[in-house]
Amino acid sequence: MSDTTATEAVAVTSAAKPYPKPSAAWFLVSMLTLAYIFSFVDRYVLGLLIEPIKADLGLTDEQIGLIMGPAFGLIYAFSGLFIGWFVDNWRRTWIVGIGMVIWSMATAVSGLAANFWQLFFARMTIGAGESVLSPAAFSMIADSFPEERRGKPIAFYTAALTLGAGIASLIGGAVLLWAKTTNGVSLPLLGLLAPWQLVFMTVGLPGVLLAVYFFFIKEPERRPSVGGNEKLQGASIFKAWGYVAQNGATYFTFVSLVMVMTILAYSQGYLPSTFERVWGWEREQYAFINGVTLLILGPATVLTVGYLSDKWMQSGARDAPFRLMVIGFLIMAPTQTIAMLMPTGVAAFAVLCLNTVGIGMVSAVGVTALLLITPSQIRGQVLALYYMTISLSGLFLGPTTVGTLSTRVFGEDNLNLAMAAAPAIYGAIPLLLIPVTRRLYLRHMRRLTDESEA
């Protein structure tokens, strides 16, 4: 038997093996989702603690911006590329466990930072640890569910974004209220800790306990694609990147829609200040209202979209995730602009609820749609490249664009106008290219299907 025939036989045998039992698969998804919630709380809570951190460490807005954006974003994005290779070749559950220990300890240590550089490097370490989670999680989810049933578990996992943001917002709001009534808490060996320091430790340390679970769980068996892509089996980083480059128009136009989503999402770190400056809301007031809204609206959106994605696919619409992503984009892009031009804070927040739905739709099905145009042998690496791209665009373009427009164009008292301009700047071209993006996407998806059936 030739090498090619042998490879095909192995692929067919692997593909024919049954998927894990639904109960086991969903338990794995639940634990990965819990890990994702922990990661997002650790990532998001800094934005709600800016003022006390600045006061205690003597930092400037510029230094805070470097900590929030580049310190986290560069390491988070670029280390993920190399993690992608490990995800495709090493035990994924251990990778998640190691990453979780790293980012959880780094979050706790952030509470001991005494100056800019200590907090900067702690933030870098959080980014390095968190970079492992989603590539490994999506790779395992894809190996746990058949193609037409991946929408709900991926949406369930993605719901952690809004759950984590909501929980972090509530924690931050509570801390802002507490900070008005106390000077701190004294702990053995550590001495007197300010409220913001205690928050970092409180949200960081429990993640170490959860990480232990991933060192003992059994991960799903890898399921290589059948036909056409055997040459990608065990592919190096450069082969995976080469595949993306060869199909650059398809991947770039597709990812541009998600890039707009992350740009808008990260720019919304300015929303507490916007509501305070423009509509007179207290930051803790905004934090509580926003937290409750995210906990209700976010999961409802992504789970509904995941259900619709599976339902439509089972009805024969194989591009259902992409269709839903486009609908979400069309909701998301204009609503941030409209909200920021409302006359009252209540009206602005109401429109932002629609924006949350749009962002939730794009984030819920973006990966599901990406998997349909990506051979399974390079999923981890392509997912890592995907997260690098959308993370860099979100972290660097979102906050910096709004901040620059506010300071240099509209004036800092008109922060809402800077927030309103960002969707128009970054959303216009991807919006016009949607027909082209859909045509390229469908053509690539059909080609992969033909190769697998050959």
C-alpha positions in Angstrom: 0.0 0.0 0.0 1.4 3.4 -1.0 2.1 6.1 1.6 -0.8 8.2 0.2 -3.2 5.3 0.4 -2.0 4.6 4.0 -2.5 8.2 5.0 -6.0 8.3 3.5 -6.9 5.0 5.3 -5.7 6.5 8.7 -7.7 9.7 8.0 -10.9 7.8 7.1 -10.5 5.5 10.2 -10.1 8.5 12.5 -12.9 10.3 10.9 -15.2 7.3 11.3 -14.5 7.1 15.1 -17.5 8.3 17.2 -17.4 11.7 18.8 -17.3 11.8 22.7 -20.5 11.3 24.5 -22.6 14.5 24.6 -22.4 14.6 28.4 -18.6 14.4 28.4 -18.3 16.9 25.5 -20.6 19.4 27.2 -18.8 19.0 30.5 -15.5 19.9 28.8 -17.1 22.9 27.2 -18.5 24.0 30.5 -15.1 23.8 32.2 -13.4 25.7 29.3 -16.2 28.3 29.5 -15.5 28.7 33.2 -11.8 29.2 32.5 -12.7 31.8 29.9 -14.9 33.7 32.4 -11.9 33.7 34.8 -9.6 35.0 32.1 -12.0 37.8 31.0 -12.6 38.9 34.6 -8.8 39.1 35.1 -8.4 41.1 31.9 -11.4 43.4 32.2 -11.2 44.5 35.8 -8.2 46.7 35.3 -10.4 49.2 33.3 -12.6 49.8 36.3 -9.7 50.4 38.7 -7.9 53.0 36.7 -8.5 56.0 39.0 -7.3 54.4 42.3 -4.3 52.8 40.6 -3.3 56.1 39.1 -3.7 57.8 42.5 -1.7 55.2 44.4 1.1 54.6 41.9 1.4 58.1 40.6 0.7 57.1 37.0 -0.4 59.1 34.0 -3.2 58.4 31.5 -0.5 57.6 28.9 1.1 55.0 31.2 -2.3 53.4 32.0 -2.9 53.2 28.2 0.4 51.4 27.7 -0.5 48.9 30.4 -4.1 48.3 29.1 -3.1 48.1 25.4 0.4 47.2 24.3 1.5 45.4 27.5 -1.3 43.0 27.3 -1.9 43.0 23.6 1.5 42.3 22.1 2.3 39.3 24.2 -1.3 38.0 24.1 -1.3 38.2 20.3 2.2 37.1 19.3 2.7 34.4 21.9 -0.6 32.9 20.6 1.0 32.2 17.2 3.6 29.9 18.8 1.0 28.4 21.1 -1.0 27.5 18.0 1.7 25.1 16.9 1.7 23.4 20.4 -2.1 23.2 20.3 -1.9 21.3 17.0 0.8 18.9 18.3 0.8 18.7 22.1 -1.7 17.8 24.8 -4.2 20.6 24.8 -5.6 20.2 28.3 -2.2 20.6 29.9 -1.6 23.7 27.7 -4.8 25.2 29.2 -3.8 24.3 32.7 -0.3 25.8 32.4 -1.6 28.9 30.9 -4.3 29.4 33.5 -1.7 29.0 36.4 0.4 31.7 34.7 -2.3 34.3 34.1 -4.0 33.7 37.5 -0.8 34.2 39.4 0.1 37.2 37.3 -3.3 38.8 38.1 -2.8 38.2 41.8 0.8 39.7 41.6 -0.6 42.8 39.9 -2.1 43.7 43.3 1.5 43.9 44.7 2.8 46.2 42.0 4.4 49.3 43.4 5.3 51.1 40.2 4.6 51.4 36.4 7.1 48.7 35.3 5.9 46.1 37.8 2.3 46.5 36.7 3.4 46.6 33.1 5.3 43.3 33.3 2.5 41.7 35.3 0.1 42.6 32.5 2.4 41.2 29.9 2.4 37.9 31.8 -1.4 37.8 32.0 -1.4 38.2 28.2 1.0 35.4 27.7 -1.0 33.1 29.9 -4.4 33.9 28.4 -3.1 33.5 24.8 -3.2 29.7 25.2 -6.9 29.3 26.1 -9.0 30.0 23.1 -6.9 28.2 20.4 -6.8 25.1 22.6 -10.5 25.4 23.5 -11.8 25.8 20.0 -9.6 23.0 18.8 -11.0 20.6 21.4 -14.6 21.7 20.8 -14.2 21.1 17.1 -13.0 17.5 17.9 -15.9 16.9 20.3 -18.8 17.8 18.1 -19.7 17.1 14.5 -19.7 20.1 12.1 -23.4 20.7 12.1 -23.6 20.7 16.0 -20.7 23.0 16.8 -22.7 26.3 16.9 -24.2 25.9 20.3 -21.0 24.8 22.2 -18.9 27.5 20.5 -21.6 30.1 21.3 -21.8 28.7 24.9 -18.0 29.2 25.3 -18.2 32.6 23.7 -20.9 33.7 26.2 -18.0 33.9 28.7 -17.0 37.2 27.1 -20.2 38.9 28.3 -20.4 36.9 31.5 -16.8 37.8 32.4 -17.3 41.5 31.5 -20.6 41.6 33.5 -19.0 40.0 36.5 -16.0 42.3 36.3 -18.2 45.3 36.0 -20.2 44.4 39.1 -17.0 43.7 41.0 -15.6 47.0 39.9 -18.7 48.9 40.8 -18.6 47.3 44.3 -15.0 48.3 44.7 -15.7 51.9 43.7 -18.4 52.1 46.3 -16.2 50.4 48.9 -13.2 52.6 48.2 -15.3 55.6 49.3 -15.7 54.1 52.8 -12.3 52.4 53.6 -8.6 53.0 53.4 -7.8 49.3 52.8 -7.4 45.9 54.4 -4.5 44.6 56.4 -3.3 41.1 55.7 -0.6 38.9 57.3 2.8 39.3 55.7 1.4 41.6 53.0 0.5 44.5 55.3 -2.1 47.1 54.4 -3.6 46.6 50.9 -5.7 49.2 49.1 -9.1 48.0 47.7 -7.8 47.8 44.2 -4.9 45.6 45.3 -7.2 43.2 47.1 -9.4 43.0 44.0 -6.6 41.7 41.9 -5.8 39.0 44.4 -9.4 38.1 44.9 -10.1 37.5 41.2 -6.7 36.0 40.4 -6.0 33.3 43.0 -9.1 31.1 42.5 -8.0 30.5 38.9 -5.1 28.4 40.1 -7.5 26.0 41.7 -9.5 25.6 38.6 -6.3 25.1 36.6 -5.6 21.8 38.4 -8.6 20.2 36.8 -7.2 20.5 33.3 -4.1 18.4 34.2 -6.3 15.4 34.8 -9.1 15.6 32.3 -9.0 13.5 29.1 -9.0 15.5 25.9 -10.9 14.5 22.8 -9.1 12.6 20.1 -8.0 14.7 17.1 -9.9 14.3 13.9 -7.9 15.0 10.8 -9.6 16.0 7.6 -10.3 13.4 4.9 -8.7 13.9 1.5 -6.9 16.9 -0.1 -5.1 18.2 2.9 -2.9 15.3 4.1 0.1 17.4 3.3 -0.9 19.7 6.2 -0.8 16.9 8.8 1.8 17.9 11.4 2.3 21.1 9.5 4.9 23.6 10.7 4.0 27.2 11.6 5.2 28.3 8.2 3.1 25.9 6.3 0.0 27.0 8.2 0.8 30.6 7.5 1.5 29.8 3.9 -2.0 28.2 3.6 -3.5 31.4 4.9 -1.4 33.6 2.6 -2.4 31.5 -0.4 -6.1 32.2 0.5 -5.4 35.7 1.7 -8.3 37.5 0.1 -10.8 35.1 1.7 -9.3 35.2 5.1 -8.6 38.9 5.1 -12.1 40.0 4.1 -13.7 37.6 6.5 -11.5 38.6 9.4 -12.0 42.3 8.7 -15.6 42.0 9.9 -14.4 40.6 13.2 -11.7 43.2 13.5 -14.3 45.9 13.5 -16.1 44.1 16.3 -12.9 44.0 18.5 -12.1 47.6 17.7 -15.5 48.7 18.9 -15.5 46.4 21.9 -12.1 47.6 23.2 -13.0 51.2 22.5 -15.9 50.8 24.9 -13.4 50.9 27.8 -14.1 54.6 27.5 -17.9 54.2 28.2 -17.7 54.8 32.0 -15.9 58.1 31.4 -18.2 59.0 28.5 -21.3 58.5 30.6 -19.7 60.5 33.5 -18.5 63.4 31.4 -21.4 63.7 28.9 -24.5 62.6 30.8 -23.4 62.9 34.5 -23.5 59.3 35.5 -21.3 58.1 38.4 -18.8 55.5 37.3 -20.2 53.0 39.9 -23.7 53.6 38.6 -22.7 52.8 35.1 -20.7 49.8 36.3 -23.7 48.2 38.1 -26.2 48.9 35.3 -23.8 47.7 32.6 -22.9 44.6 34.6 -26.4 43.4 35.1 -27.3 44.1 31.4 -24.3 42.1 30.2 -25.1 39.2 32.4 -28.7 39.0 31.0 -28.4 40.2 27.4 -25.0 38.8 26.5 -25.5 35.0 27.2 -29.1 35.2 25.8 -27.7 36.6 22.5 -24.8 34.2 21.9 -26.8 31.1 22.9 -29.7 32.1 20.7 -27.3 32.7 17.8 -25.6 29.4 18.4 -28.9 27.6 18.3 -29.9 29.4 15.1 -26.5 28.5 13.6 -27.0 24.8 14.2 -30.6 24.9 13.2 -29.9 26.6 9.9 -27.0 24.3 9.1 -29.1 21.2 9.7 -31.7 22.7 7.3 -29.1 22.9 4.6 -27.6 26.4 5.0 -23.9 25.4 5.4 -22.9 29.1 5.6 -25.3 29.8 8.4 -22.6 31.0 10.8 -21.3 33.5 8.2 -24.9 34.8 7.5 -25.5 35.4 11.2 -22.1 37.1 11.6 -23.0 39.6 8.8 -26.4 40.3 10.4 -24.6 41.0 13.7 -22.2 43.3 11.9 -25.1 45.3 10.4 -26.6 45.7 13.9 -23.3 46.5 15.6 -21.6 49.1 13.4 -24.3 51.8 13.3 -25.7 51.5 16.8 -22.5 52.7 18.6 -22.6 55.8 16.5 -26.3 56.4 17.1 -26.0 55.7 20.9 -23.2 58.3 21.3 -25.4 61.0 19.7 -28.4 60.5 22.0 -29.6 63.4 24.2 -29.8 61.5 27.4 -27.8 58.7 29.1 -30.8 56.5 29.4 -31.4 56.7 25.6 -27.8 56.1 24.9 -27.6 53.0 27.1 -30.8 51.7 25.5 -29.3 51.9 22.0 -26.0 50.4 23.3 -28.1 47.3 24.3 -28.7 46.7 20.6 -24.9 47.2 20.1 -24.3 44.5 22.6 -26.5 42.2 20.7 -24.6 42.9 17.5 -21.2 42.4 19.1 -22.5 39.2 20.7 -23.7 37.8 17.4 -20.3 38.4 15.6 -18.3 37.0 18.5 -20.6 34.0 18.9 -20.3 32.7 15.3 -17.0 34.1 14.1 -15.0 31.0 15.1 -17.7 28.6 13.9 -17.6 30.3 10.5 -13.8 30.3 10.4 -13.6 26.6 11.1 -15.7 25.9 8.0 -13.0 27.3 5.8 -10.0 25.9 7.7 -8.5 22.4 7.4 -8.5 20.7 10.8 -4.8 19.9 10.8 -4.0 23.6 11.1 -6.9 24.8 13.2 -4.9 25.7 16.3 -2.4 27.8 14.3 -5.0 29.5 12.2 -7.1 30.2 15.3 -4.0 31.7 17.0 -3.3 33.9 13.9 -7.0 34.9 13.9 -6.8 35.9 17.6 -3.6 37.7 17.0 -5.1 39.8 14.2 -8.4 40.7 16.0 -6.6 41.3 19.3 -4.0 43.6 17.9 -6.6 45.6 15.9 -8.9 45.9 18.9 -6.3 46.7 21.5 -4.3 49.1 19.4 -6.8 50.8 17.2 -9.9 50.9 19.5 -8.6 52.8 22.6 -5.9 54.8 20.7 -8.3 56.1 18.0 -10.9 57.2 20.5 -8.3 58.8 22.8 -6.6 60.6 20.0 -9.8 61.9 18.5 -11.0 63.1 21.9 -7.8 64.9 22.7 -6.9 66.3 19.3 -10.1 66.6 17.3 -13.3 66.9 19.4 -12.0 67.9 22.8 -12.1 65.7 25.9 -15.5 67.1 27.0 -17.0 65.6 23.8 -15.7 62.1 24.3 -19.0 60.8 22.9 -18.2 62.2 19.5 -14.9 60.4 19.4 -16.8 57.2 20.3 -19.3 57.9 17.6 -16.6 58.4 14.9 -14.8 55.0 15.4 -17.4 52.8 13.8 -17.6 55.0 10.7 -13.8 55.1 10.3 -13.3 51.3 10.6 -16.7 49.9 9.6 -17.3 51.6 6.2 -15.0 49.6 4.0 -15.8 46.1 5.4 -19.5 47.0 5.1 -19.1 47.8 1.4 -17.1 44.6 0.8 -19.7 42.2 2.3 -20.9 40.9 -1.1 -17.3 40.2 -2.1 -16.5 38.6 1.3 -19.5 36.3 1.0 -18.6 35.2 -2.6 -15.0 34.4 -1.6 -16.2 32.6 1.6 -18.7 30.4 -0.2 -16.2 29.5 -2.9 -13.5 28.5 -0.4 -16.0 26.5 1.7 -17.1 24.5 -1.4 -13.5 23.8 -2.4 -12.8 22.3 1.0 -15.9 20.2 0.8 -15.0 18.9 -2.6 -11.5 18.0 -1.4 -12.9 16.1 1.6 -15.2 14.1 -0.7 -12.7 13.4 -3.3 
